[in-house]
Amino acid sequence: MKKLLIATVVGAISTTMLFAATDAFAQASGATATTKAKKAKAPEPKRRLIKRKTPAVAKTDPVPDNSVKWSCNEGLSFMLQGDMKRDQIVTVHWGEKNYKLPRETTTTGADRFHDPASGMDLVVIPTKAMLFSDKDSARLADECKTPEMAQGAPAPTQSNALDKTSN
């Protein structure tokens, strides 16, 4: 009977030790995992500051020599260099940039100068000129006239030059 009692006590102690060891192991593993998590979340190294270049000043093109000022509605204007009666390319100075616009053929008699690369489009009819932008589908300037046109003269277009020569 003593042997049975000793076996029971040893079994009880073993079971208690088993649970105690399991809890201790779990706590130790949790501590290790927490330590690993803390190490993984170590403070990030300081980042280097990258010096950014100061923005370049927007390129400003000079107004071409022998340009004519076309005054438009809403106080807008552009400068035009070239002879619309004979030149195949004219230069329009708009927004501090120069745009070289090649002549486009039309069936309406209007003079049209259009550059697909820049999207600039100048249409001139006998009474006015209009400046468009293909990029944002907008009319940039309307009712544009030279000082001579403001006095009642027709636009210096190719069709107007042809009309005068045929009379």
GILIN-V681766 format. One record per backbone hydrogen bond with DSSP energy under -1.0 kcal/mol. NH is the residue of the N-H (numbers start at 1). CO is the residue of the C=O. E is the energy in kcal/mol with one decimal. If there is no record, write none. Layout:
nh->(NH;NH)
co->(CO;CO)
e->(E;E)
//
This chain:
nh->(5;6;7;8;9;10;11;12;13;14;15;16;17;18;19;20;21;22;23;24;25;26;27;28;29;30;31;32;33;34;35;36;37;38;39;40;41;42;61;68;70;71;72;73;76;78;79;80;81;86;87;90;91;92;93;94;97;99;101;103;104;111;113;114;115;119;121;122;123;124;125;129;130;131;132;133;134;138;140;141;144;145;150;152;153;155;157;161;162;163;164;165;166)
co->(1;2;3;4;5;6;7;8;9;10;11;12;13;14;15;16;17;18;19;20;21;22;23;24;25;26;27;28;29;30;31;32;33;34;35;36;37;39;96;80;78;145;76;142;73;70;93;68;91;83;83;101;81;99;79;97;94;92;90;88;112;124;122;102;120;115;132;113;130;111;128;144;123;141;121;138;119;133;131;131;129;71;146;149;148;126;155;157;158;159;160;161;162)
e->(-2.4;-2.4;-2.2;-2.2;-2.2;-2.6;-2.3;-2.5;-2.6;-2.5;-2.4;-2.4;-2.8;-2.3;-2.2;-2.6;-2.8;-2.2;-2.4;-2.4;-2.6;-2.4;-2.5;-2.4;-2.7;-2.7;-2.5;-2.4;-3.0;-2.8;-2.7;-2.7;-2.7;-2.7;-2.5;-2.6;-2.0;-1.3;-2.6;-2.7;-3.0;-2.4;-3.4;-2.6;-1.6;-1.8;-1.9;-2.5;-2.9;-1.1;-3.2;-2.2;-2.6;-2.8;-3.1;-2.3;-1.1;-2.7;-3.1;-3.3;-3.3;-2.5;-2.8;-2.2;-2.5;-2.5;-2.0;-3.3;-2.6;-3.2;-2.8;-1.4;-2.7;-2.3;-3.3;-2.4;-3.2;-1.6;-1.9;-1.8;-2.2;-2.4;-1.9;-1.5;-2.0;-1.9;-2.4;-1.7;-2.0;-2.1;-1.7;-1.6;-1.6)
//
